[in-house]
Amino acid sequence: MPDHTIHPVSHAMTGGSHGLLARAYYHVKPYLPLGLRWAVRRIRIPSILRRNADSWPIDESASGRPANWKGWPDGKQFALVFTHDVESAAGLHNVRKLAELETHHGFRSSFNFIPEGPYEDPAELRAWLEDRGFEIGVHDLHHDGHLYESKESFGLKAEGINHYLRKWRAVGFRSGFMLRQLDWLHDLNLLYDTSTFDTDPFEPQPEGSHTIFPFHIQPPAGVEGPGYVELSYTLPQDSTLFLLLREKTPAIWQRKLDWIARNGGLALINIHPDYVDFGNQRISNKTYPVTLLTEFMEYIRSHYADAYWNPLAKDLAFWYRNRHPANAPAANTPAPRMS
Ligand SMILES: [Zn+2]
């Protein structure tokens, strides 16, 4: 029997070599200029690509449908969810432009803000986004790589995160650097988390969920809570493609989208407004041209005009929870493993 229980990959923060590397990196990171951070991360790229040639960007094992799967609303072929993590003041500056670009192409998305990080709570910008039908989510708390340092300190941080979930009327969360302790997130008042991915060997905790479908995270024995929906991102992050791998086209996004569409899954993407250059249209150490985004959006519309459902992440999570209840008799599908 394969082991299908969720392993919140605690070893990666408390032991294994990835944990040591990650912790060393987050200690020096604040002192490294942004361009140099990407240069440091780029050193490991060739060996990561070699080792994961069979599972990135496409992990064939992630295409299996849950046993109780009933399909997407209105018979749509696949679902398409845009999310954005706003990392810095530079990102804040680009939020409106990115939201307008998506509106122009007929898309809606969620913007995840860091509550107590490198910028002030952008109240006016949040209101502007909500007025236009975008979703607000919480991105980490301080975004310093220390969120899960100990269970004790996480308890306090969870209170802080819950405060912002309430204040921002948000129901979605993503950790900084995709670090995670999925079992601890039951302390948060969440509908969904999106700190996982089907496959992304470039992250400090590289274990994937191996699925392109939503799934439930139920509290372990002895832990109270209603559980939450986990939405793995399934298209590579923009920063991975254009800053880390220095791709010159959105071809990898297109190939992965085609595969997800063929398999009827969820295409969930994380685009950082911080790294989009709306002006110079050049690839630099810190930015990539907006034309790469527009090209991808046009590709989606021209190839899949009426084939996708593009809800906000919270609407998809809400729909999934109601349509595929965790405790329904048919929902005894093993949860995806994190390995
Ligand atoms: Zn982040």
Residues whose N, C-alpha, C, O or C-beta is under 5 A from the ligand:
A	BS01	ZN	D85 E87 G176 F177
